[in-house]
Amino acid sequence: MARRYKALRRVNSQRGSILVTVLGVLAVLLTVFLAAMTFSLTRYGHYKKQQSRLVAAHLSDAGVARSLSDLHNGDQSVVIDNILAPNGGSFRTTTMAWGPFILVTSDGTYANQTVTTSSLIGSSLPPLCSAAISVGNENYPFTVAGHTRIIGDINTGDLGVAMGRIKGEGVTSDDYHTGNVVVSANINIPPLDTTVLNQYLSEMHTRRVNTASVMEGSVLLRVADSRTVSQDESIYIENNLELNGWDANVASGIASLFVSGFVEIRGDTKISGLMEIVADGSIYVRDSAVLDNVLLYARDSIVFSGDAMFSGVAMAHRSIAVTGQASSAYPSSLVLLANDTDPESKGGVFLTSRGRMESVSFLSIANNDVDRKNYTLFLDSSAIFIGILWSEGLADIGGYVYGSIVAEQFLYELPPTTYVNWVRDLYVNRNALLYSPVLPVLTGDESQRPYRILRQDKLN
C-alpha cells in the first residue's frame, strides 16, 4: 500500500508539473499573441491613418487643380467652400495675391485627416521667351560687338541685326549666332498684371492695419528668439528691425512682419515658410542668411550680399542688387516695380554676384510717366545667370546667360558714346536652360495666357 501510495503521489506530482508547464507556455503564448495583436492593430491604425492622409493629400491637390481651372476660365474666386468628393472627403481652397503671383491654399480632408497644399501660380513663358534674345525697340537695329556669342533665335524689329565696332575693336565674327533671326514690325512684350499686383498691395495693407501686436522702437531678434511662427501671425515694428541668427519657420498659413524703417537680416538667420517682410525703407540680406519661400517687399531697395541665399519673391521700388557671393535659387523672382517719376531718380536690378544666380529677374515700369531710361537691368560682365532676364526699360547685359533675355531696349555706354541696342562680349545660350521658368502673372488675352505652378509645398 505504501508503495502504491508513493507511486500515486509521484504521478500526481508529475501531472502537476506538466500542468504548470502547460499553463506557463499558454501564458507566454497568450502574451505573445496579445503583443502581436496590439502591434498589428497599431500598425493597422497607422496604415489606415497614412492611407487617409494620402487621400487627403490627393484631395488638396485636386483643390489646386480646381483653382487652376477657374483661373484659366477667368474666375478668381476668393474662397470655394467645402467641395465634397465622391469618396466622402472634401477640399476647401482660398485664392489670394502674393506679390505679382497668385497664392492658392487648399485643405483636403478625409477621415479626420487634413493636408494643406500651398501653390504659388504665375504665367507660362510667352512664345518670345523661346528665343535667346528679344528686343522691343524698333528704332535701332540690334547690334552685336566684341566676343558676343548667341546660341538660339533672335527676335528683333524691322531693322534686323547688325555687327558693329566699339572704339577700334574688330567687328564680331560672322558665326556669333546659331539660330534664326525673326524680324517683326511689332514685338509685343506683355507687362505685369497690375490687377494681381494691386490686389496684393490692398490685402497687404489690410494685414498691416490689423496687426496682432506692435513692437515699439527698433527691434533685434536673435537666436534666443527663434521659434515656430503661428498661423496668420502679424507683427508691426515701429522703427527698424535686425534679425541676427534668428530662426523662424512658418508651419502653416502665412505670417507677416511690417517695419516702418529698414530691415537688416544677417548672421546665420534662417527663415522658411510663407512669411512676408514689408519695409518702408530698404532690406539688407547678408552674411550667411538663408531665406526660403519668403516674400520681401521694400518701398526703397533690397540688397543681397555676403554668402546670403534666397529663394522666394523679392519686390522693391528703387533697386534690387545681388552682390558678393550671394546666390538666388530657382524658384526665385526678383521684381523691380519702377514707379518713381522723379527725373533724377535712377535704379534697376543689378546682378554682380560671383555666386550662383538662378531666378527670374523682372524690371517692370509700373507707371507710364516714369522715364524708362532711368531704370536698367544690369548683369556684370564676369557674372553667370541662369533663368529669364526681363526688362520693360533698359538692359545692359554682359557675362554669361543660360536662358533668355527680353528687353525693351539694350544700352551700352562707353563715355562719351552711348550705344543704343548694342551688346558687347555677351554669351547667351538658350539651349542650356533645361526647364521652363514661371513668370509673374502677365497681362494679355486670358484665353492665350496659360497659368503654371511656380512652387508647391505641403504645409502640414
FENKASUL-V991804 format. One record per backbone hydrogen bond with DSSP energy under -0.5 kcal/mol. CO is the residue of the C=O (numbers start at 1). NH is the residue of the N-H. Records with the same first field share a line. If there is no record, write none. Layout:
BEGIN
CO: NH + NH
END
This chain:
BEGIN
1: 5
2: 6
3: 7
4: 8
5: 9
6: 10
7: 11
8: 12
9: 13
10: 14
11: 15
12: 16
13: 17
14: 18
15: 19
16: 20
17: 21
18: 22
19: 23
20: 24
21: 25
22: 26
23: 27
24: 28
25: 29
26: 30
27: 31
28: 32
29: 33
30: 34
31: 35
32: 36
33: 37
34: 38
35: 39
36: 40
37: 41
38: 42
39: 43
40: 44
41: 45
42: 46
43: 47
44: 48
45: 49
46: 50
47: 51
48: 52
49: 53
50: 54
51: 55
52: 56
53: 57
54: 58
55: 59
56: 60
57: 61
58: 62
59: 63
60: 64
61: 65
62: 66
63: 67
64: 68
65: 69
66: 70
67: 71
68: 72
69: 73
70: 75
71: 74
74: 76
75: 77
78: 95
79: 81
80: 93
82: 84
83: 91
85: 88
89: 85
90: 109
91: 83
92: 107
93: 80
94: 105
96: 103
98: 101
100: 441
101: 98
102: 104 + 121
103: 96 + 105
104: 119
105: 94
106: 108 + 117
107: 92
108: 115
109: 90
110: 113
113: 110
115: 108
116: 459 + 460
117: 106 + 119
118: 457
119: 104 + 121
120: 454 + 455
121: 102
122: 452
123: 439
126: 129
127: 130
128: 131
132: 405
133: 155
134: 407
136: 138
141: 143
142: 162
143: 423
144: 164
145: 425
149: 151 + 428
150: 152 + 178
151: 430 + 431
152: 179
153: 132 + 133
154: 156 + 182
155: 135
156: 184
157: 160
160: 142
162: 144
164: 172
165: 167
166: 169
170: 146
173: 176
176: 150
180: 154 + 182
181: 183
182: 156
186: 188
187: 189
188: 190
191: 443
192: 194
193: 197
194: 198
195: 199
196: 200
197: 201
198: 202
199: 203
200: 204
201: 205
202: 206
203: 207
204: 208
205: 209
206: 210
208: 211
213: 236
214: 216
215: 238
217: 239
219: 242
221: 244
222: 225
223: 226
227: 229 + 249
229: 251
230: 233
233: 256
234: 212 + 213
235: 258
236: 215 + 238
237: 260
239: 261
240: 219
241: 264
242: 221 + 244
243: 245 + 266
246: 248 + 270
247: 227
248: 272
249: 229 + 251
254: 232
255: 276
256: 235
257: 259 + 278
258: 237
259: 280
261: 281
262: 241
263: 284
264: 243 + 266
265: 286
266: 245 + 269
267: 288
269: 290
270: 248
271: 292
272: 250
273: 275
274: 255
275: 295
276: 257 + 278
277: 297
278: 259
279: 299
281: 300
282: 263
283: 303
284: 265 + 286
285: 305
286: 289
287: 307
289: 309
290: 271
291: 311
292: 273
293: 275
294: 296 + 313
295: 277
296: 315
297: 279
298: 317
300: 317 + 318 + 319
301: 283
302: 321
303: 285
304: 323
305: 308
306: 325
308: 327
309: 291
310: 329
311: 293 + 294
312: 333
313: 296
314: 335
315: 298
316: 337
318: 348
319: 302
320: 350
321: 304 + 323
322: 352 + 353
323: 326
324: 354
326: 355
327: 310
328: 358
332: 360
333: 314 + 335
334: 336 + 362
335: 316 + 337
336: 338 + 364
337: 339
338: 366 + 367
339: 341
342: 345
347: 376
348: 320 + 350
349: 351 + 378
350: 322 + 352
351: 380
355: 357
356: 328 + 358
357: 386
359: 361 + 388
360: 334 + 362
361: 390
362: 336 + 364
363: 392
364: 338 + 366
367: 370
370: 372
371: 374
372: 375 + 394
374: 347
375: 394
376: 349 + 378
377: 396
378: 351
379: 398
380: 383
383: 400
384: 357
385: 402
386: 359
387: 404
388: 361 + 390
389: 406
390: 363
391: 408
393: 408 + 409
394: 377
395: 397 + 411
396: 379 + 398
399: 427
400: 385
401: 403 + 429
402: 387
404: 389
405: 134
406: 391
407: 136
408: 137
409: 395
410: 421
412: 419
414: 417
417: 414 + 419
418: 420
419: 412 + 422
421: 143
423: 145
425: 399
426: 149 + 428
427: 401
428: 151
429: 432
430: 433
432: 434
435: 437
439: 123
441: 193
445: 448
446: 449
448: 450
450: 124
452: 122 + 454
455: 120
457: 118 + 459
END
